[in-house]
Amino acid sequence: MNVTGHTSGRPAAGDAVESAATATASPTASEPGAARQPRPVSIRDVAAAASVSYQTVSRVINNHPSVKESTRAAVLAAISDLGFRPNRAARSLAGGRVHAVTVLTSDTTRYGYAASLQGIEEAARAAGFAMGIQVLEGGQIGDAVQRATEPGTALIVMAYDRAGTTALAAVPPGVPVAAAVETPSGRQAEGKPWVWLDDRQAAQQATQYLLGLGHRTVHYVPIPASTGTSPRLAGWRAGLRQAGAPVPEPPAGGWTAEAGYRAGRDLAADPAVTAVLCGNDDVAVGVLRAMTEAGRPVPGSVSVVGFDDTPVSAYLTPGLTTVRLDWVALGRACFALLHSLVDPQATPAGAPPQPELVVRESAGPPAGPPPEASWA
């Protein structure tokens, strides 16, 4: 699950879905931002205006009997003055039944992250849950976890990278949480339920598929190791070693098609390279381009296999053989796991689909015996 970038328009960690309750504050004509999108009013703004805690505001919203009448009046006045409109998520903050979930993630744009968020959102909406997103950044991870940990709100952590695993480890005991993890190992997941996709095994099987076509070995263009280890890299090596095949030194990789293109140009210059496994489909697109420019037809001269099965992979020329990881289903499974923790009546979580190799046109047998080469 090594997938991880942000768009310039995404919110900073301190601005990302601070509270599940917001309303629109109308700017005055004298405000410099009057022509811009007005800033939402949060439950914390109401609490500050009334000089109370956000939990007290939540109790007032939910008509809790333990609030003093003078405090209730102050909160209601602040709500009126600020134009605050509590929503379903805000009403869950009183500490009753959980009906809101906050997803902690370091990324919302790369395919694996975005597709997982889609699955979580679909499942949450179907269950009547409100959903928010808290973006993790740099040294603000602990603060992001604290801001997301509110009464009545459960957490999902996308722990595909160091930011996510750090956030998962920082979730206080007793907070309902489920995680989507890269591998089910490490102290960060102890005592915390998780779901995952076995991309290590998938990479091993993809490597064995290429060897089974008759290739002497398989080169690998890696993506960065987000958590210190790379399951896909480990699976590729295991596949080669199990078959007794040479293990080439991987070139510098990256997340993008540009990184794949740079690595692909070097690989294309070596006639002994007949099969390339790529860390993701974006990298594979760059390798395909480099091979075409070098006069190395795919799959006639070299086979290329990707990872993730992004929507565009079936429409490339040639169609990309790739490992399908169902990130949307993983997101649904992660929410189902969380839901079963907070609601005993919820349908138990099922395992997400296992990765599978989708065979298209970009892989085939080698054209002939490869030239002798030094397999470093």
N, C-alpha and C positions, 0 to 999 in steps of 0.2 A: 504494500500500500504506500510505497514511496511516491507520494504526489504532493506537491505543495505549490507570493505574488499578490499582488493586490492591484486594483484599479485606483487611479488617482482620486476617484470620487468616493471611495469607501470611507466610512467614519473612522476616526481615531478611537483608540480603546476607551478613552474617557467619555466618548460621545455615543458609544454603541449601545443602544437599547438599555439605557440605565435603569428604566423601570418599565414594568408592563403596563403602566397607566400613563397616558399623555393626553393633552388637549391642546388646542390652538390658541395662542395668545396673539391678539391683533396688535400690530405695531402702530404707534402714533405717527403722525406726519412728520414730527420733529426727529424721529429716530433715523439714523443714517441707513439702517437696513430696511426701511419701510417698504421699499420696492422689491425686496427679496423675500424668499420663503420664510414665514414667521417661525420662530423657534418654538417647539412644543413645550408645554408646561408639564412637568413631571410631578409625581407624588411627593418627591423630595422638595420641590419648589414650594408646594403647599405647606409642608412641614416647617420649612424655614420661615415662611411668612407668618405662620401661627405660633412659632417658637415651641414646637413640639417635635416628637420623633415621627418618622414615617409610619411606624407601627401604630401610633395613635391615630394618624390620619386614616389608616386602613380600618381601624376599629370604628371610627366615625362613619366611614363609607358603608360599613357592614352593619351599622346600628347596634354595635356591641353595648351591652348595658353597663359595663364597668367604667365608662368615660364620664367624667364630671360634666355637668351641664355647662359650666363656664368654658371648659375646654372644648366641648362640642360646639358651642356657639362661635368660639374663635376660629376653629377649623372650618366650619361652614361659611364663615365670613371670608376666610382666605380663599376657599374654593370659589365663592361667588366673585370676589374681586379679581382673581386670576383667570376666571373662565375655564376652570378645570372640569373635565368631563371624565369621570372614572369609567373604565371599561371592565370587561370580564376578568382580565388578568389582575387588575387592581383589586377587584373584589375577592380574589383568591388569597391576597396577602394577609388576611386576618388570621391565617394559620389553620383554616379548616381544610376541607378536601382539596387536594392539589388539582388545579385546572390550568396550570401554566408551566411552560418549560423554557429554560434559557439554554441555548447552545453556545458553548465556548469553543472557538475555533481561531486559528491563526490566519486562515485564508478563506476567501469566499469565491475565488475565481477559477482556480485550477480544476480540472475535470473531476477528479475524485472527490474533492471537497464539495464542489457545487452540486454534483449528483447526489452525494450523501445528504446534503441539506435539503434537496428536493424530496428525497424519501422521508426524511424526518418531518418536514412540513406537511406532506400529504397525509402521513399517518396521524400526526398531531391534530390536524384539521378534522379528519374523520372521527377522532375520539372526542372532539369538542374542546381541545386544548388551545390556549393562546400560545404563541411561540415568539421568542425574541432571540436575538443573536448578539453575543458579546465578543468582539474581536480582540484577540490576544496580541500584545506587542511588547517586545523588549523587556525592560525592567518593570513593567506595569502589570505583570501577570498576576501577582498576588492581590493587587488592588482590584483587578478585573474579577477574580474569583470572589472576593469579598463583596463587591457590588452586586454580583449575580446571586449571591446566597441570601435570599430573602424568604421570610415565612410564606408558605403556600406555593413556592416555586421549586420545581425539581430541575436538575441539571443533566445535560448531555455534553460530554467532552469529546471532541474529535482529536484524539491523541495520536495523530499520524506523524508528529514531529516533536522536537524538543519542547517547544512552547506548550503543545498540548499535553505531553507527559508531565511537564512541570505543573501545569494547572490541575491535572488529575490528582497528583500527589498532594496538592494544596487544598483540596476539597475537605472541609471539616467532617469529622465523624457525625453520623446521624443525618446528613443531608442526602436526600434521595438522588442518586446519580447512576448513570450508565455511560459507558464509553465505547467508542469505535476506535480500535487500536491497530497498530501496524503489525505487531506480533504479541501473542499472549504471554509475555514474559517481562521480567523486570519488577522492581519493588513498587513502581508507581501504580500498578494495577492490583496490588494486594488488597483483598477485602472489597474490591469494587468490581461489579459485574461488567463484562465487556462482550463485544462481538468483533469478529475479524474475518478477513479473507486470506486464505493461505497462498499468498503470491510466491513464497519460496518454492513450494511444491509445484506451482504452476510454471515457474521459470525452469525448474528441473525438467518437467515434462515437455516444455517447448524445445528445450535443448535436445532432449532425447528424440523428439520428432524430427528435427533437422539432421541429427546423426543417422537416424533410420532411413532418411532419404539417400544416404550415401556420402554425406559430407565428412571429410576427415576430421574437422573440428568446427567449432562455432565461435565466432568473435562476438564480443558483447560491448555495446555502447551504453554506459551506465547513466543513471540519474543520480543526483546527490543522495547520500545516506542521511535521511532526516533525523534519525534517532541514534546515530552512531554506528549502526549496522544496517546493511542493505539485504533484505530477504531475497530480492531478485538476483542480486549479485551472487549471494550464497547458493541459491538454487541452480544458477547457471554453472557455477564451478562444480557443484555436486553432480550434475548431470554429465559433465565431461569426465570427471574422475571415475565415476561409476562405470563409464564405458571405456576407460583407459585411453581417452583421447587427450591430445595436447591441450594445455590451458594457456591461451595467449594472454599477454598483459593487456588489460582494457585501456583504451585511449581515454583522454579527458572527455567527460560527458557534460550533461547539463539537463535542464528541463525542456528546452525549446527546440524547434525545428532548426534554428541557426546553429545550436550546439551539435545537433545531429549532422548537419551539413559539413561543419568543420571536421568532425571525426570521420565522416563518410568519404571526404576527399582523400584523406590519408589511407583509409582502408581500400579505396578504389584503385590506388596506385600500386597495390600489392596483388599480383595475379593469383597468389595462393589463397586469398580470401574468397571463399565461395558461399559463406553463410554468415549472416549477422543477426543477432538477437538484440533488440533495442529496449531500453528501460521504460519507454512509453511510446505512444503512437505519434506524438509530436516529434520526438527524436527520429522515429522511423521515417517520417515525411522528409526530414532533412537528408537522411541517408539515401532515400530513393532519388532525390534530386541530384545528389553528388554522384551516384552511380550512373544516372542517365547522362550527365554532363561528361563523364569520363568514358562514355562508350561501353559501359558494363550493363547490358540489358538485364532486367529483372523479370522473371527468374532464370533466364537463359544462361547468364554468366554468374550471377550471384543471387542467393535467396535472402529475403529480408522479412523478419517477423517483428511485430510490435507488441505493445502491452496496453491494456485497458479496454480496447474495442470502443473507441470514441465514435460518435455518430458519423463522422466523415470517412472513417477508415474503409467502409464498404464501397465508397464512391471514388476512391483514388484509382489511378491507372498505373500499374495493375491494382486490383483490389487487394487490400493489405491483409495478409494472414496475421492474426493477432490473438492474444489471450484476452478473453472476455471476463471482466470483473464487474459484477452487477452492483455498482455503488448505490443505486437507488434502492434496491432491495436491502442492502446493508443498512441504509438509513432507516428504512421501515422497521427492520429487525431490532435496531438499537432503540427506537422509540417503544416498540412493543415490549422490550425487556424492561425499560423504565416504567412503562404503564403497569406492568404486572407487579412491580415493586410497590407502587403507590395505591393500587386498586386491586384487591384480591379477586374481584369479579372480572377483571380484564382477561382477554384471551392470552394464554401463555405465549411467550416469544418463541418463534421457530428459527432454526438455523438459516442464514442467508444462503443463496445458491453457491455451490462451489465454482471456482474458476474453471473455464473450459477453453480449449483451443479452437478458434474459428478459422477454418482453412479456406483461404481464397486463392488468388492467383499469384501472390508475390513469393511463393516458396515452391521449390521443385528440386529434382535430383541435380547434382552437378553435371556440367557439360562433358566432363572427362576427368581423368586423373589430374589433380592439381600439381603444379610445379613444386619441386622441392623448395622448402623454405625453412628458416630458423624459427621454431615456435617458442618464442621467448615467454 
